[in-house]
Amino acid sequence: MIEYEIVDEFNTTPDAYWEMFFSDAYNDALWKHLDIEREVLEFRREGEGDAEVIHRVQKLTPRRDVPSALRKLVKDAIAYEERNIWRRKTSIMEVVTIPNFFADKFTAKGTYRLEATGPDKLRRIWKANCECRVPLVGGKVEKHVVDEVKRSYQATTIFTRNWLSR
């Protein structure tokens, strides 16, 4: 199992960040920029004010070649379902990712947390773990997934900072 953390800072408030994060305009532009096909399977809001909770399930399909280590295991493209539960009160989103291969032997989950660090400043913290319980290839799969997430977060951070400065 690989545990990792990604920390980035943005010039905005947590409320403004989350509003942007769940907006259609931001998501349409972000996923296009990342070259990832996105299909929203569920989006549901519950409660009001501090009791607000958002449930979101989306299918994400990166438009990339399947890595050689995974070609024997994945017939077509790599795709995954991302399940999110966000709670306004804590400014934390729980994330579970389920791939279209080894779903019963693969666990990827984490928390996406925002912390205000000053007026119109925040720190975004992604703390996660990835485990693939398949003999011989599990470690390679874990490394590939974590490397892909880190690359995606770098690109997302740059995109988001540009979006916020518009």
C-alpha positions as CSV (number, residue, x, y, z in Angstrom):
1,M,0.0,0.0,0.0
2,I,1.2,3.5,-0.9
3,E,0.1,6.4,1.3
4,Y,0.7,9.9,0.0
5,E,-0.2,13.6,0.5
6,I,-0.4,16.5,-2.0
7,V,-0.6,20.1,-0.7
8,D,-1.3,23.2,-2.7
9,E,-2.3,26.8,-1.9
10,F,-4.8,29.0,-3.6
11,N,-5.9,32.6,-3.4
12,T,-9.6,32.2,-2.6
13,T,-11.9,31.3,0.3
14,P,-13.0,27.7,1.0
15,D,-16.6,28.6,0.2
16,A,-15.6,30.2,-3.2
17,Y,-13.4,27.2,-3.9
18,W,-16.1,24.6,-3.3
19,E,-18.6,26.6,-5.3
20,M,-16.2,26.7,-8.3
21,F,-15.2,23.0,-7.7
22,F,-18.8,21.7,-8.1
23,S,-19.8,24.1,-10.9
24,D,-20.5,22.8,-14.4
25,A,-18.4,25.5,-16.1
26,Y,-15.3,24.7,-14.1
27,N,-15.7,20.9,-14.5
28,D,-16.4,21.0,-18.2
29,A,-13.2,23.1,-18.8
30,L,-11.0,21.2,-16.3
31,W,-11.7,17.7,-17.6
32,K,-11.3,18.9,-21.2
33,H,-8.0,20.5,-20.3
34,L,-6.9,17.2,-18.6
35,D,-8.0,15.2,-21.6
36,I,-10.3,13.0,-19.5
37,E,-13.8,12.1,-20.5
38,R,-16.2,12.7,-17.7
39,E,-19.7,11.4,-17.2
40,V,-21.7,12.4,-14.1
41,L,-23.6,9.4,-12.8
42,E,-25.1,11.1,-9.7
43,F,-25.1,14.6,-8.2
44,R,-27.3,15.1,-5.2
45,R,-27.4,18.0,-2.6
46,E,-28.9,17.5,0.9
47,G,-29.4,19.9,3.7
48,E,-28.7,23.6,4.0
49,G,-26.1,25.9,5.4
50,D,-23.5,24.0,7.5
51,A,-25.6,20.8,7.2
52,E,-25.2,20.8,3.4
53,V,-23.8,17.5,1.9
54,I,-23.1,16.8,-1.7
55,H,-23.0,13.2,-3.1
56,R,-21.3,13.0,-6.5
57,V,-20.4,9.9,-8.6
58,Q,-18.6,10.4,-11.9
59,K,-17.0,8.0,-14.4
60,L,-13.7,9.3,-15.6
61,T,-11.8,7.9,-18.6
62,P,-8.4,9.3,-19.3
63,R,-7.6,9.5,-23.0
64,R,-4.2,7.9,-22.8
65,D,-2.6,4.7,-23.9
66,V,-2.8,1.9,-21.3
67,P,0.7,1.4,-19.7
68,S,2.5,-1.8,-20.8
69,A,2.3,-3.2,-17.3
70,L,-1.5,-3.1,-17.4
71,R,-2.2,-4.1,-21.1
72,K,-2.8,-7.7,-20.3
73,L,-5.3,-6.8,-17.5
74,V,-7.3,-4.0,-19.2
75,K,-9.1,-4.8,-22.5
76,D,-9.9,-1.2,-23.6
77,A,-9.2,2.1,-21.9
78,I,-8.6,2.6,-18.2
79,A,-11.7,4.1,-16.6
80,Y,-12.7,4.6,-13.1
81,E,-15.6,5.6,-11.0
82,E,-15.0,8.4,-8.5
83,R,-17.4,8.6,-5.5
84,N,-17.4,11.8,-3.5
85,I,-19.2,12.9,-0.3
86,W,-18.6,16.5,0.6
87,R,-19.6,18.1,3.9
88,R,-19.8,21.9,4.2
89,K,-19.4,21.8,8.0
90,T,-15.9,20.2,7.8
91,S,-14.9,21.5,4.3
92,I,-13.8,17.9,3.7
93,M,-14.7,15.6,0.8
94,E,-14.2,11.8,1.1
95,V,-13.2,10.2,-2.2
96,V,-13.3,6.5,-3.2
97,T,-12.0,5.5,-6.6
98,I,-13.1,2.2,-8.2
99,P,-11.2,1.2,-11.5
100,N,-12.6,-0.8,-14.3
101,F,-10.1,-3.5,-13.6
102,F,-9.3,-5.4,-10.3
103,A,-12.2,-3.6,-8.6
104,D,-12.3,-6.3,-5.9
105,K,-8.5,-6.2,-5.4
106,F,-7.9,-2.5,-5.6
107,T,-8.6,0.2,-3.0
108,A,-8.0,3.9,-3.5
109,K,-9.5,6.4,-1.1
110,G,-8.7,9.6,0.5
111,T,-9.8,13.0,1.8
112,Y,-9.7,16.3,0.1
113,R,-9.6,19.0,2.7
114,L,-9.5,22.8,2.6
115,E,-8.0,25.0,5.3
116,A,-8.2,28.7,5.4
117,T,-4.7,30.2,5.9
118,G,-5.6,33.9,5.7
119,P,-8.0,36.3,4.0
120,D,-8.7,34.9,0.6
121,K,-6.1,32.2,1.0
122,L,-6.4,28.4,1.5
123,R,-4.5,25.2,1.6
124,R,-5.9,22.2,-0.3
125,I,-4.7,18.9,1.2
126,W,-5.2,15.6,-0.6
127,K,-4.3,12.7,1.7
128,A,-4.8,9.2,0.3
129,N,-3.8,5.6,0.0
130,C,-3.7,3.2,-2.8
131,E,-3.5,-0.6,-2.5
132,C,-3.6,-3.3,-5.2
133,R,-3.8,-6.8,-3.8
134,V,-2.6,-8.7,-6.9
135,P,0.6,-10.8,-6.7
136,L,3.5,-9.7,-9.0
137,V,1.8,-6.6,-10.5
138,G,0.2,-5.0,-7.4
139,G,3.1,-2.7,-6.7
140,K,3.4,-1.6,-10.3
141,V,-0.4,-0.8,-10.5
142,E,-0.1,1.2,-7.2
143,K,2.9,3.2,-8.5
144,H,1.2,3.9,-11.8
145,V,-2.0,5.1,-10.1
146,V,-0.3,7.3,-7.6
147,D,2.0,8.8,-10.3
148,E,-1.0,9.5,-12.5
149,V,-2.8,11.2,-9.6
150,K,0.2,13.4,-8.8
151,R,0.5,14.4,-12.5
152,S,-3.2,15.2,-12.6
153,Y,-3.0,17.3,-9.4
154,Q,-0.1,19.3,-10.8
155,A,-2.0,20.1,-14.0
156,T,-5.2,20.7,-12.0
157,T,-3.5,23.1,-9.6
158,I,-2.1,25.2,-12.5
159,F,-5.5,25.2,-14.2
160,T,-7.4,26.1,-11.0
161,R,-5.0,29.0,-10.2
162,N,-5.6,30.4,-13.8
163,W,-9.3,29.9,-13.4
164,L,-9.4,31.8,-10.1
165,S,-7.4,34.7,-11.5
166,R,-9.9,35.3,-14.4
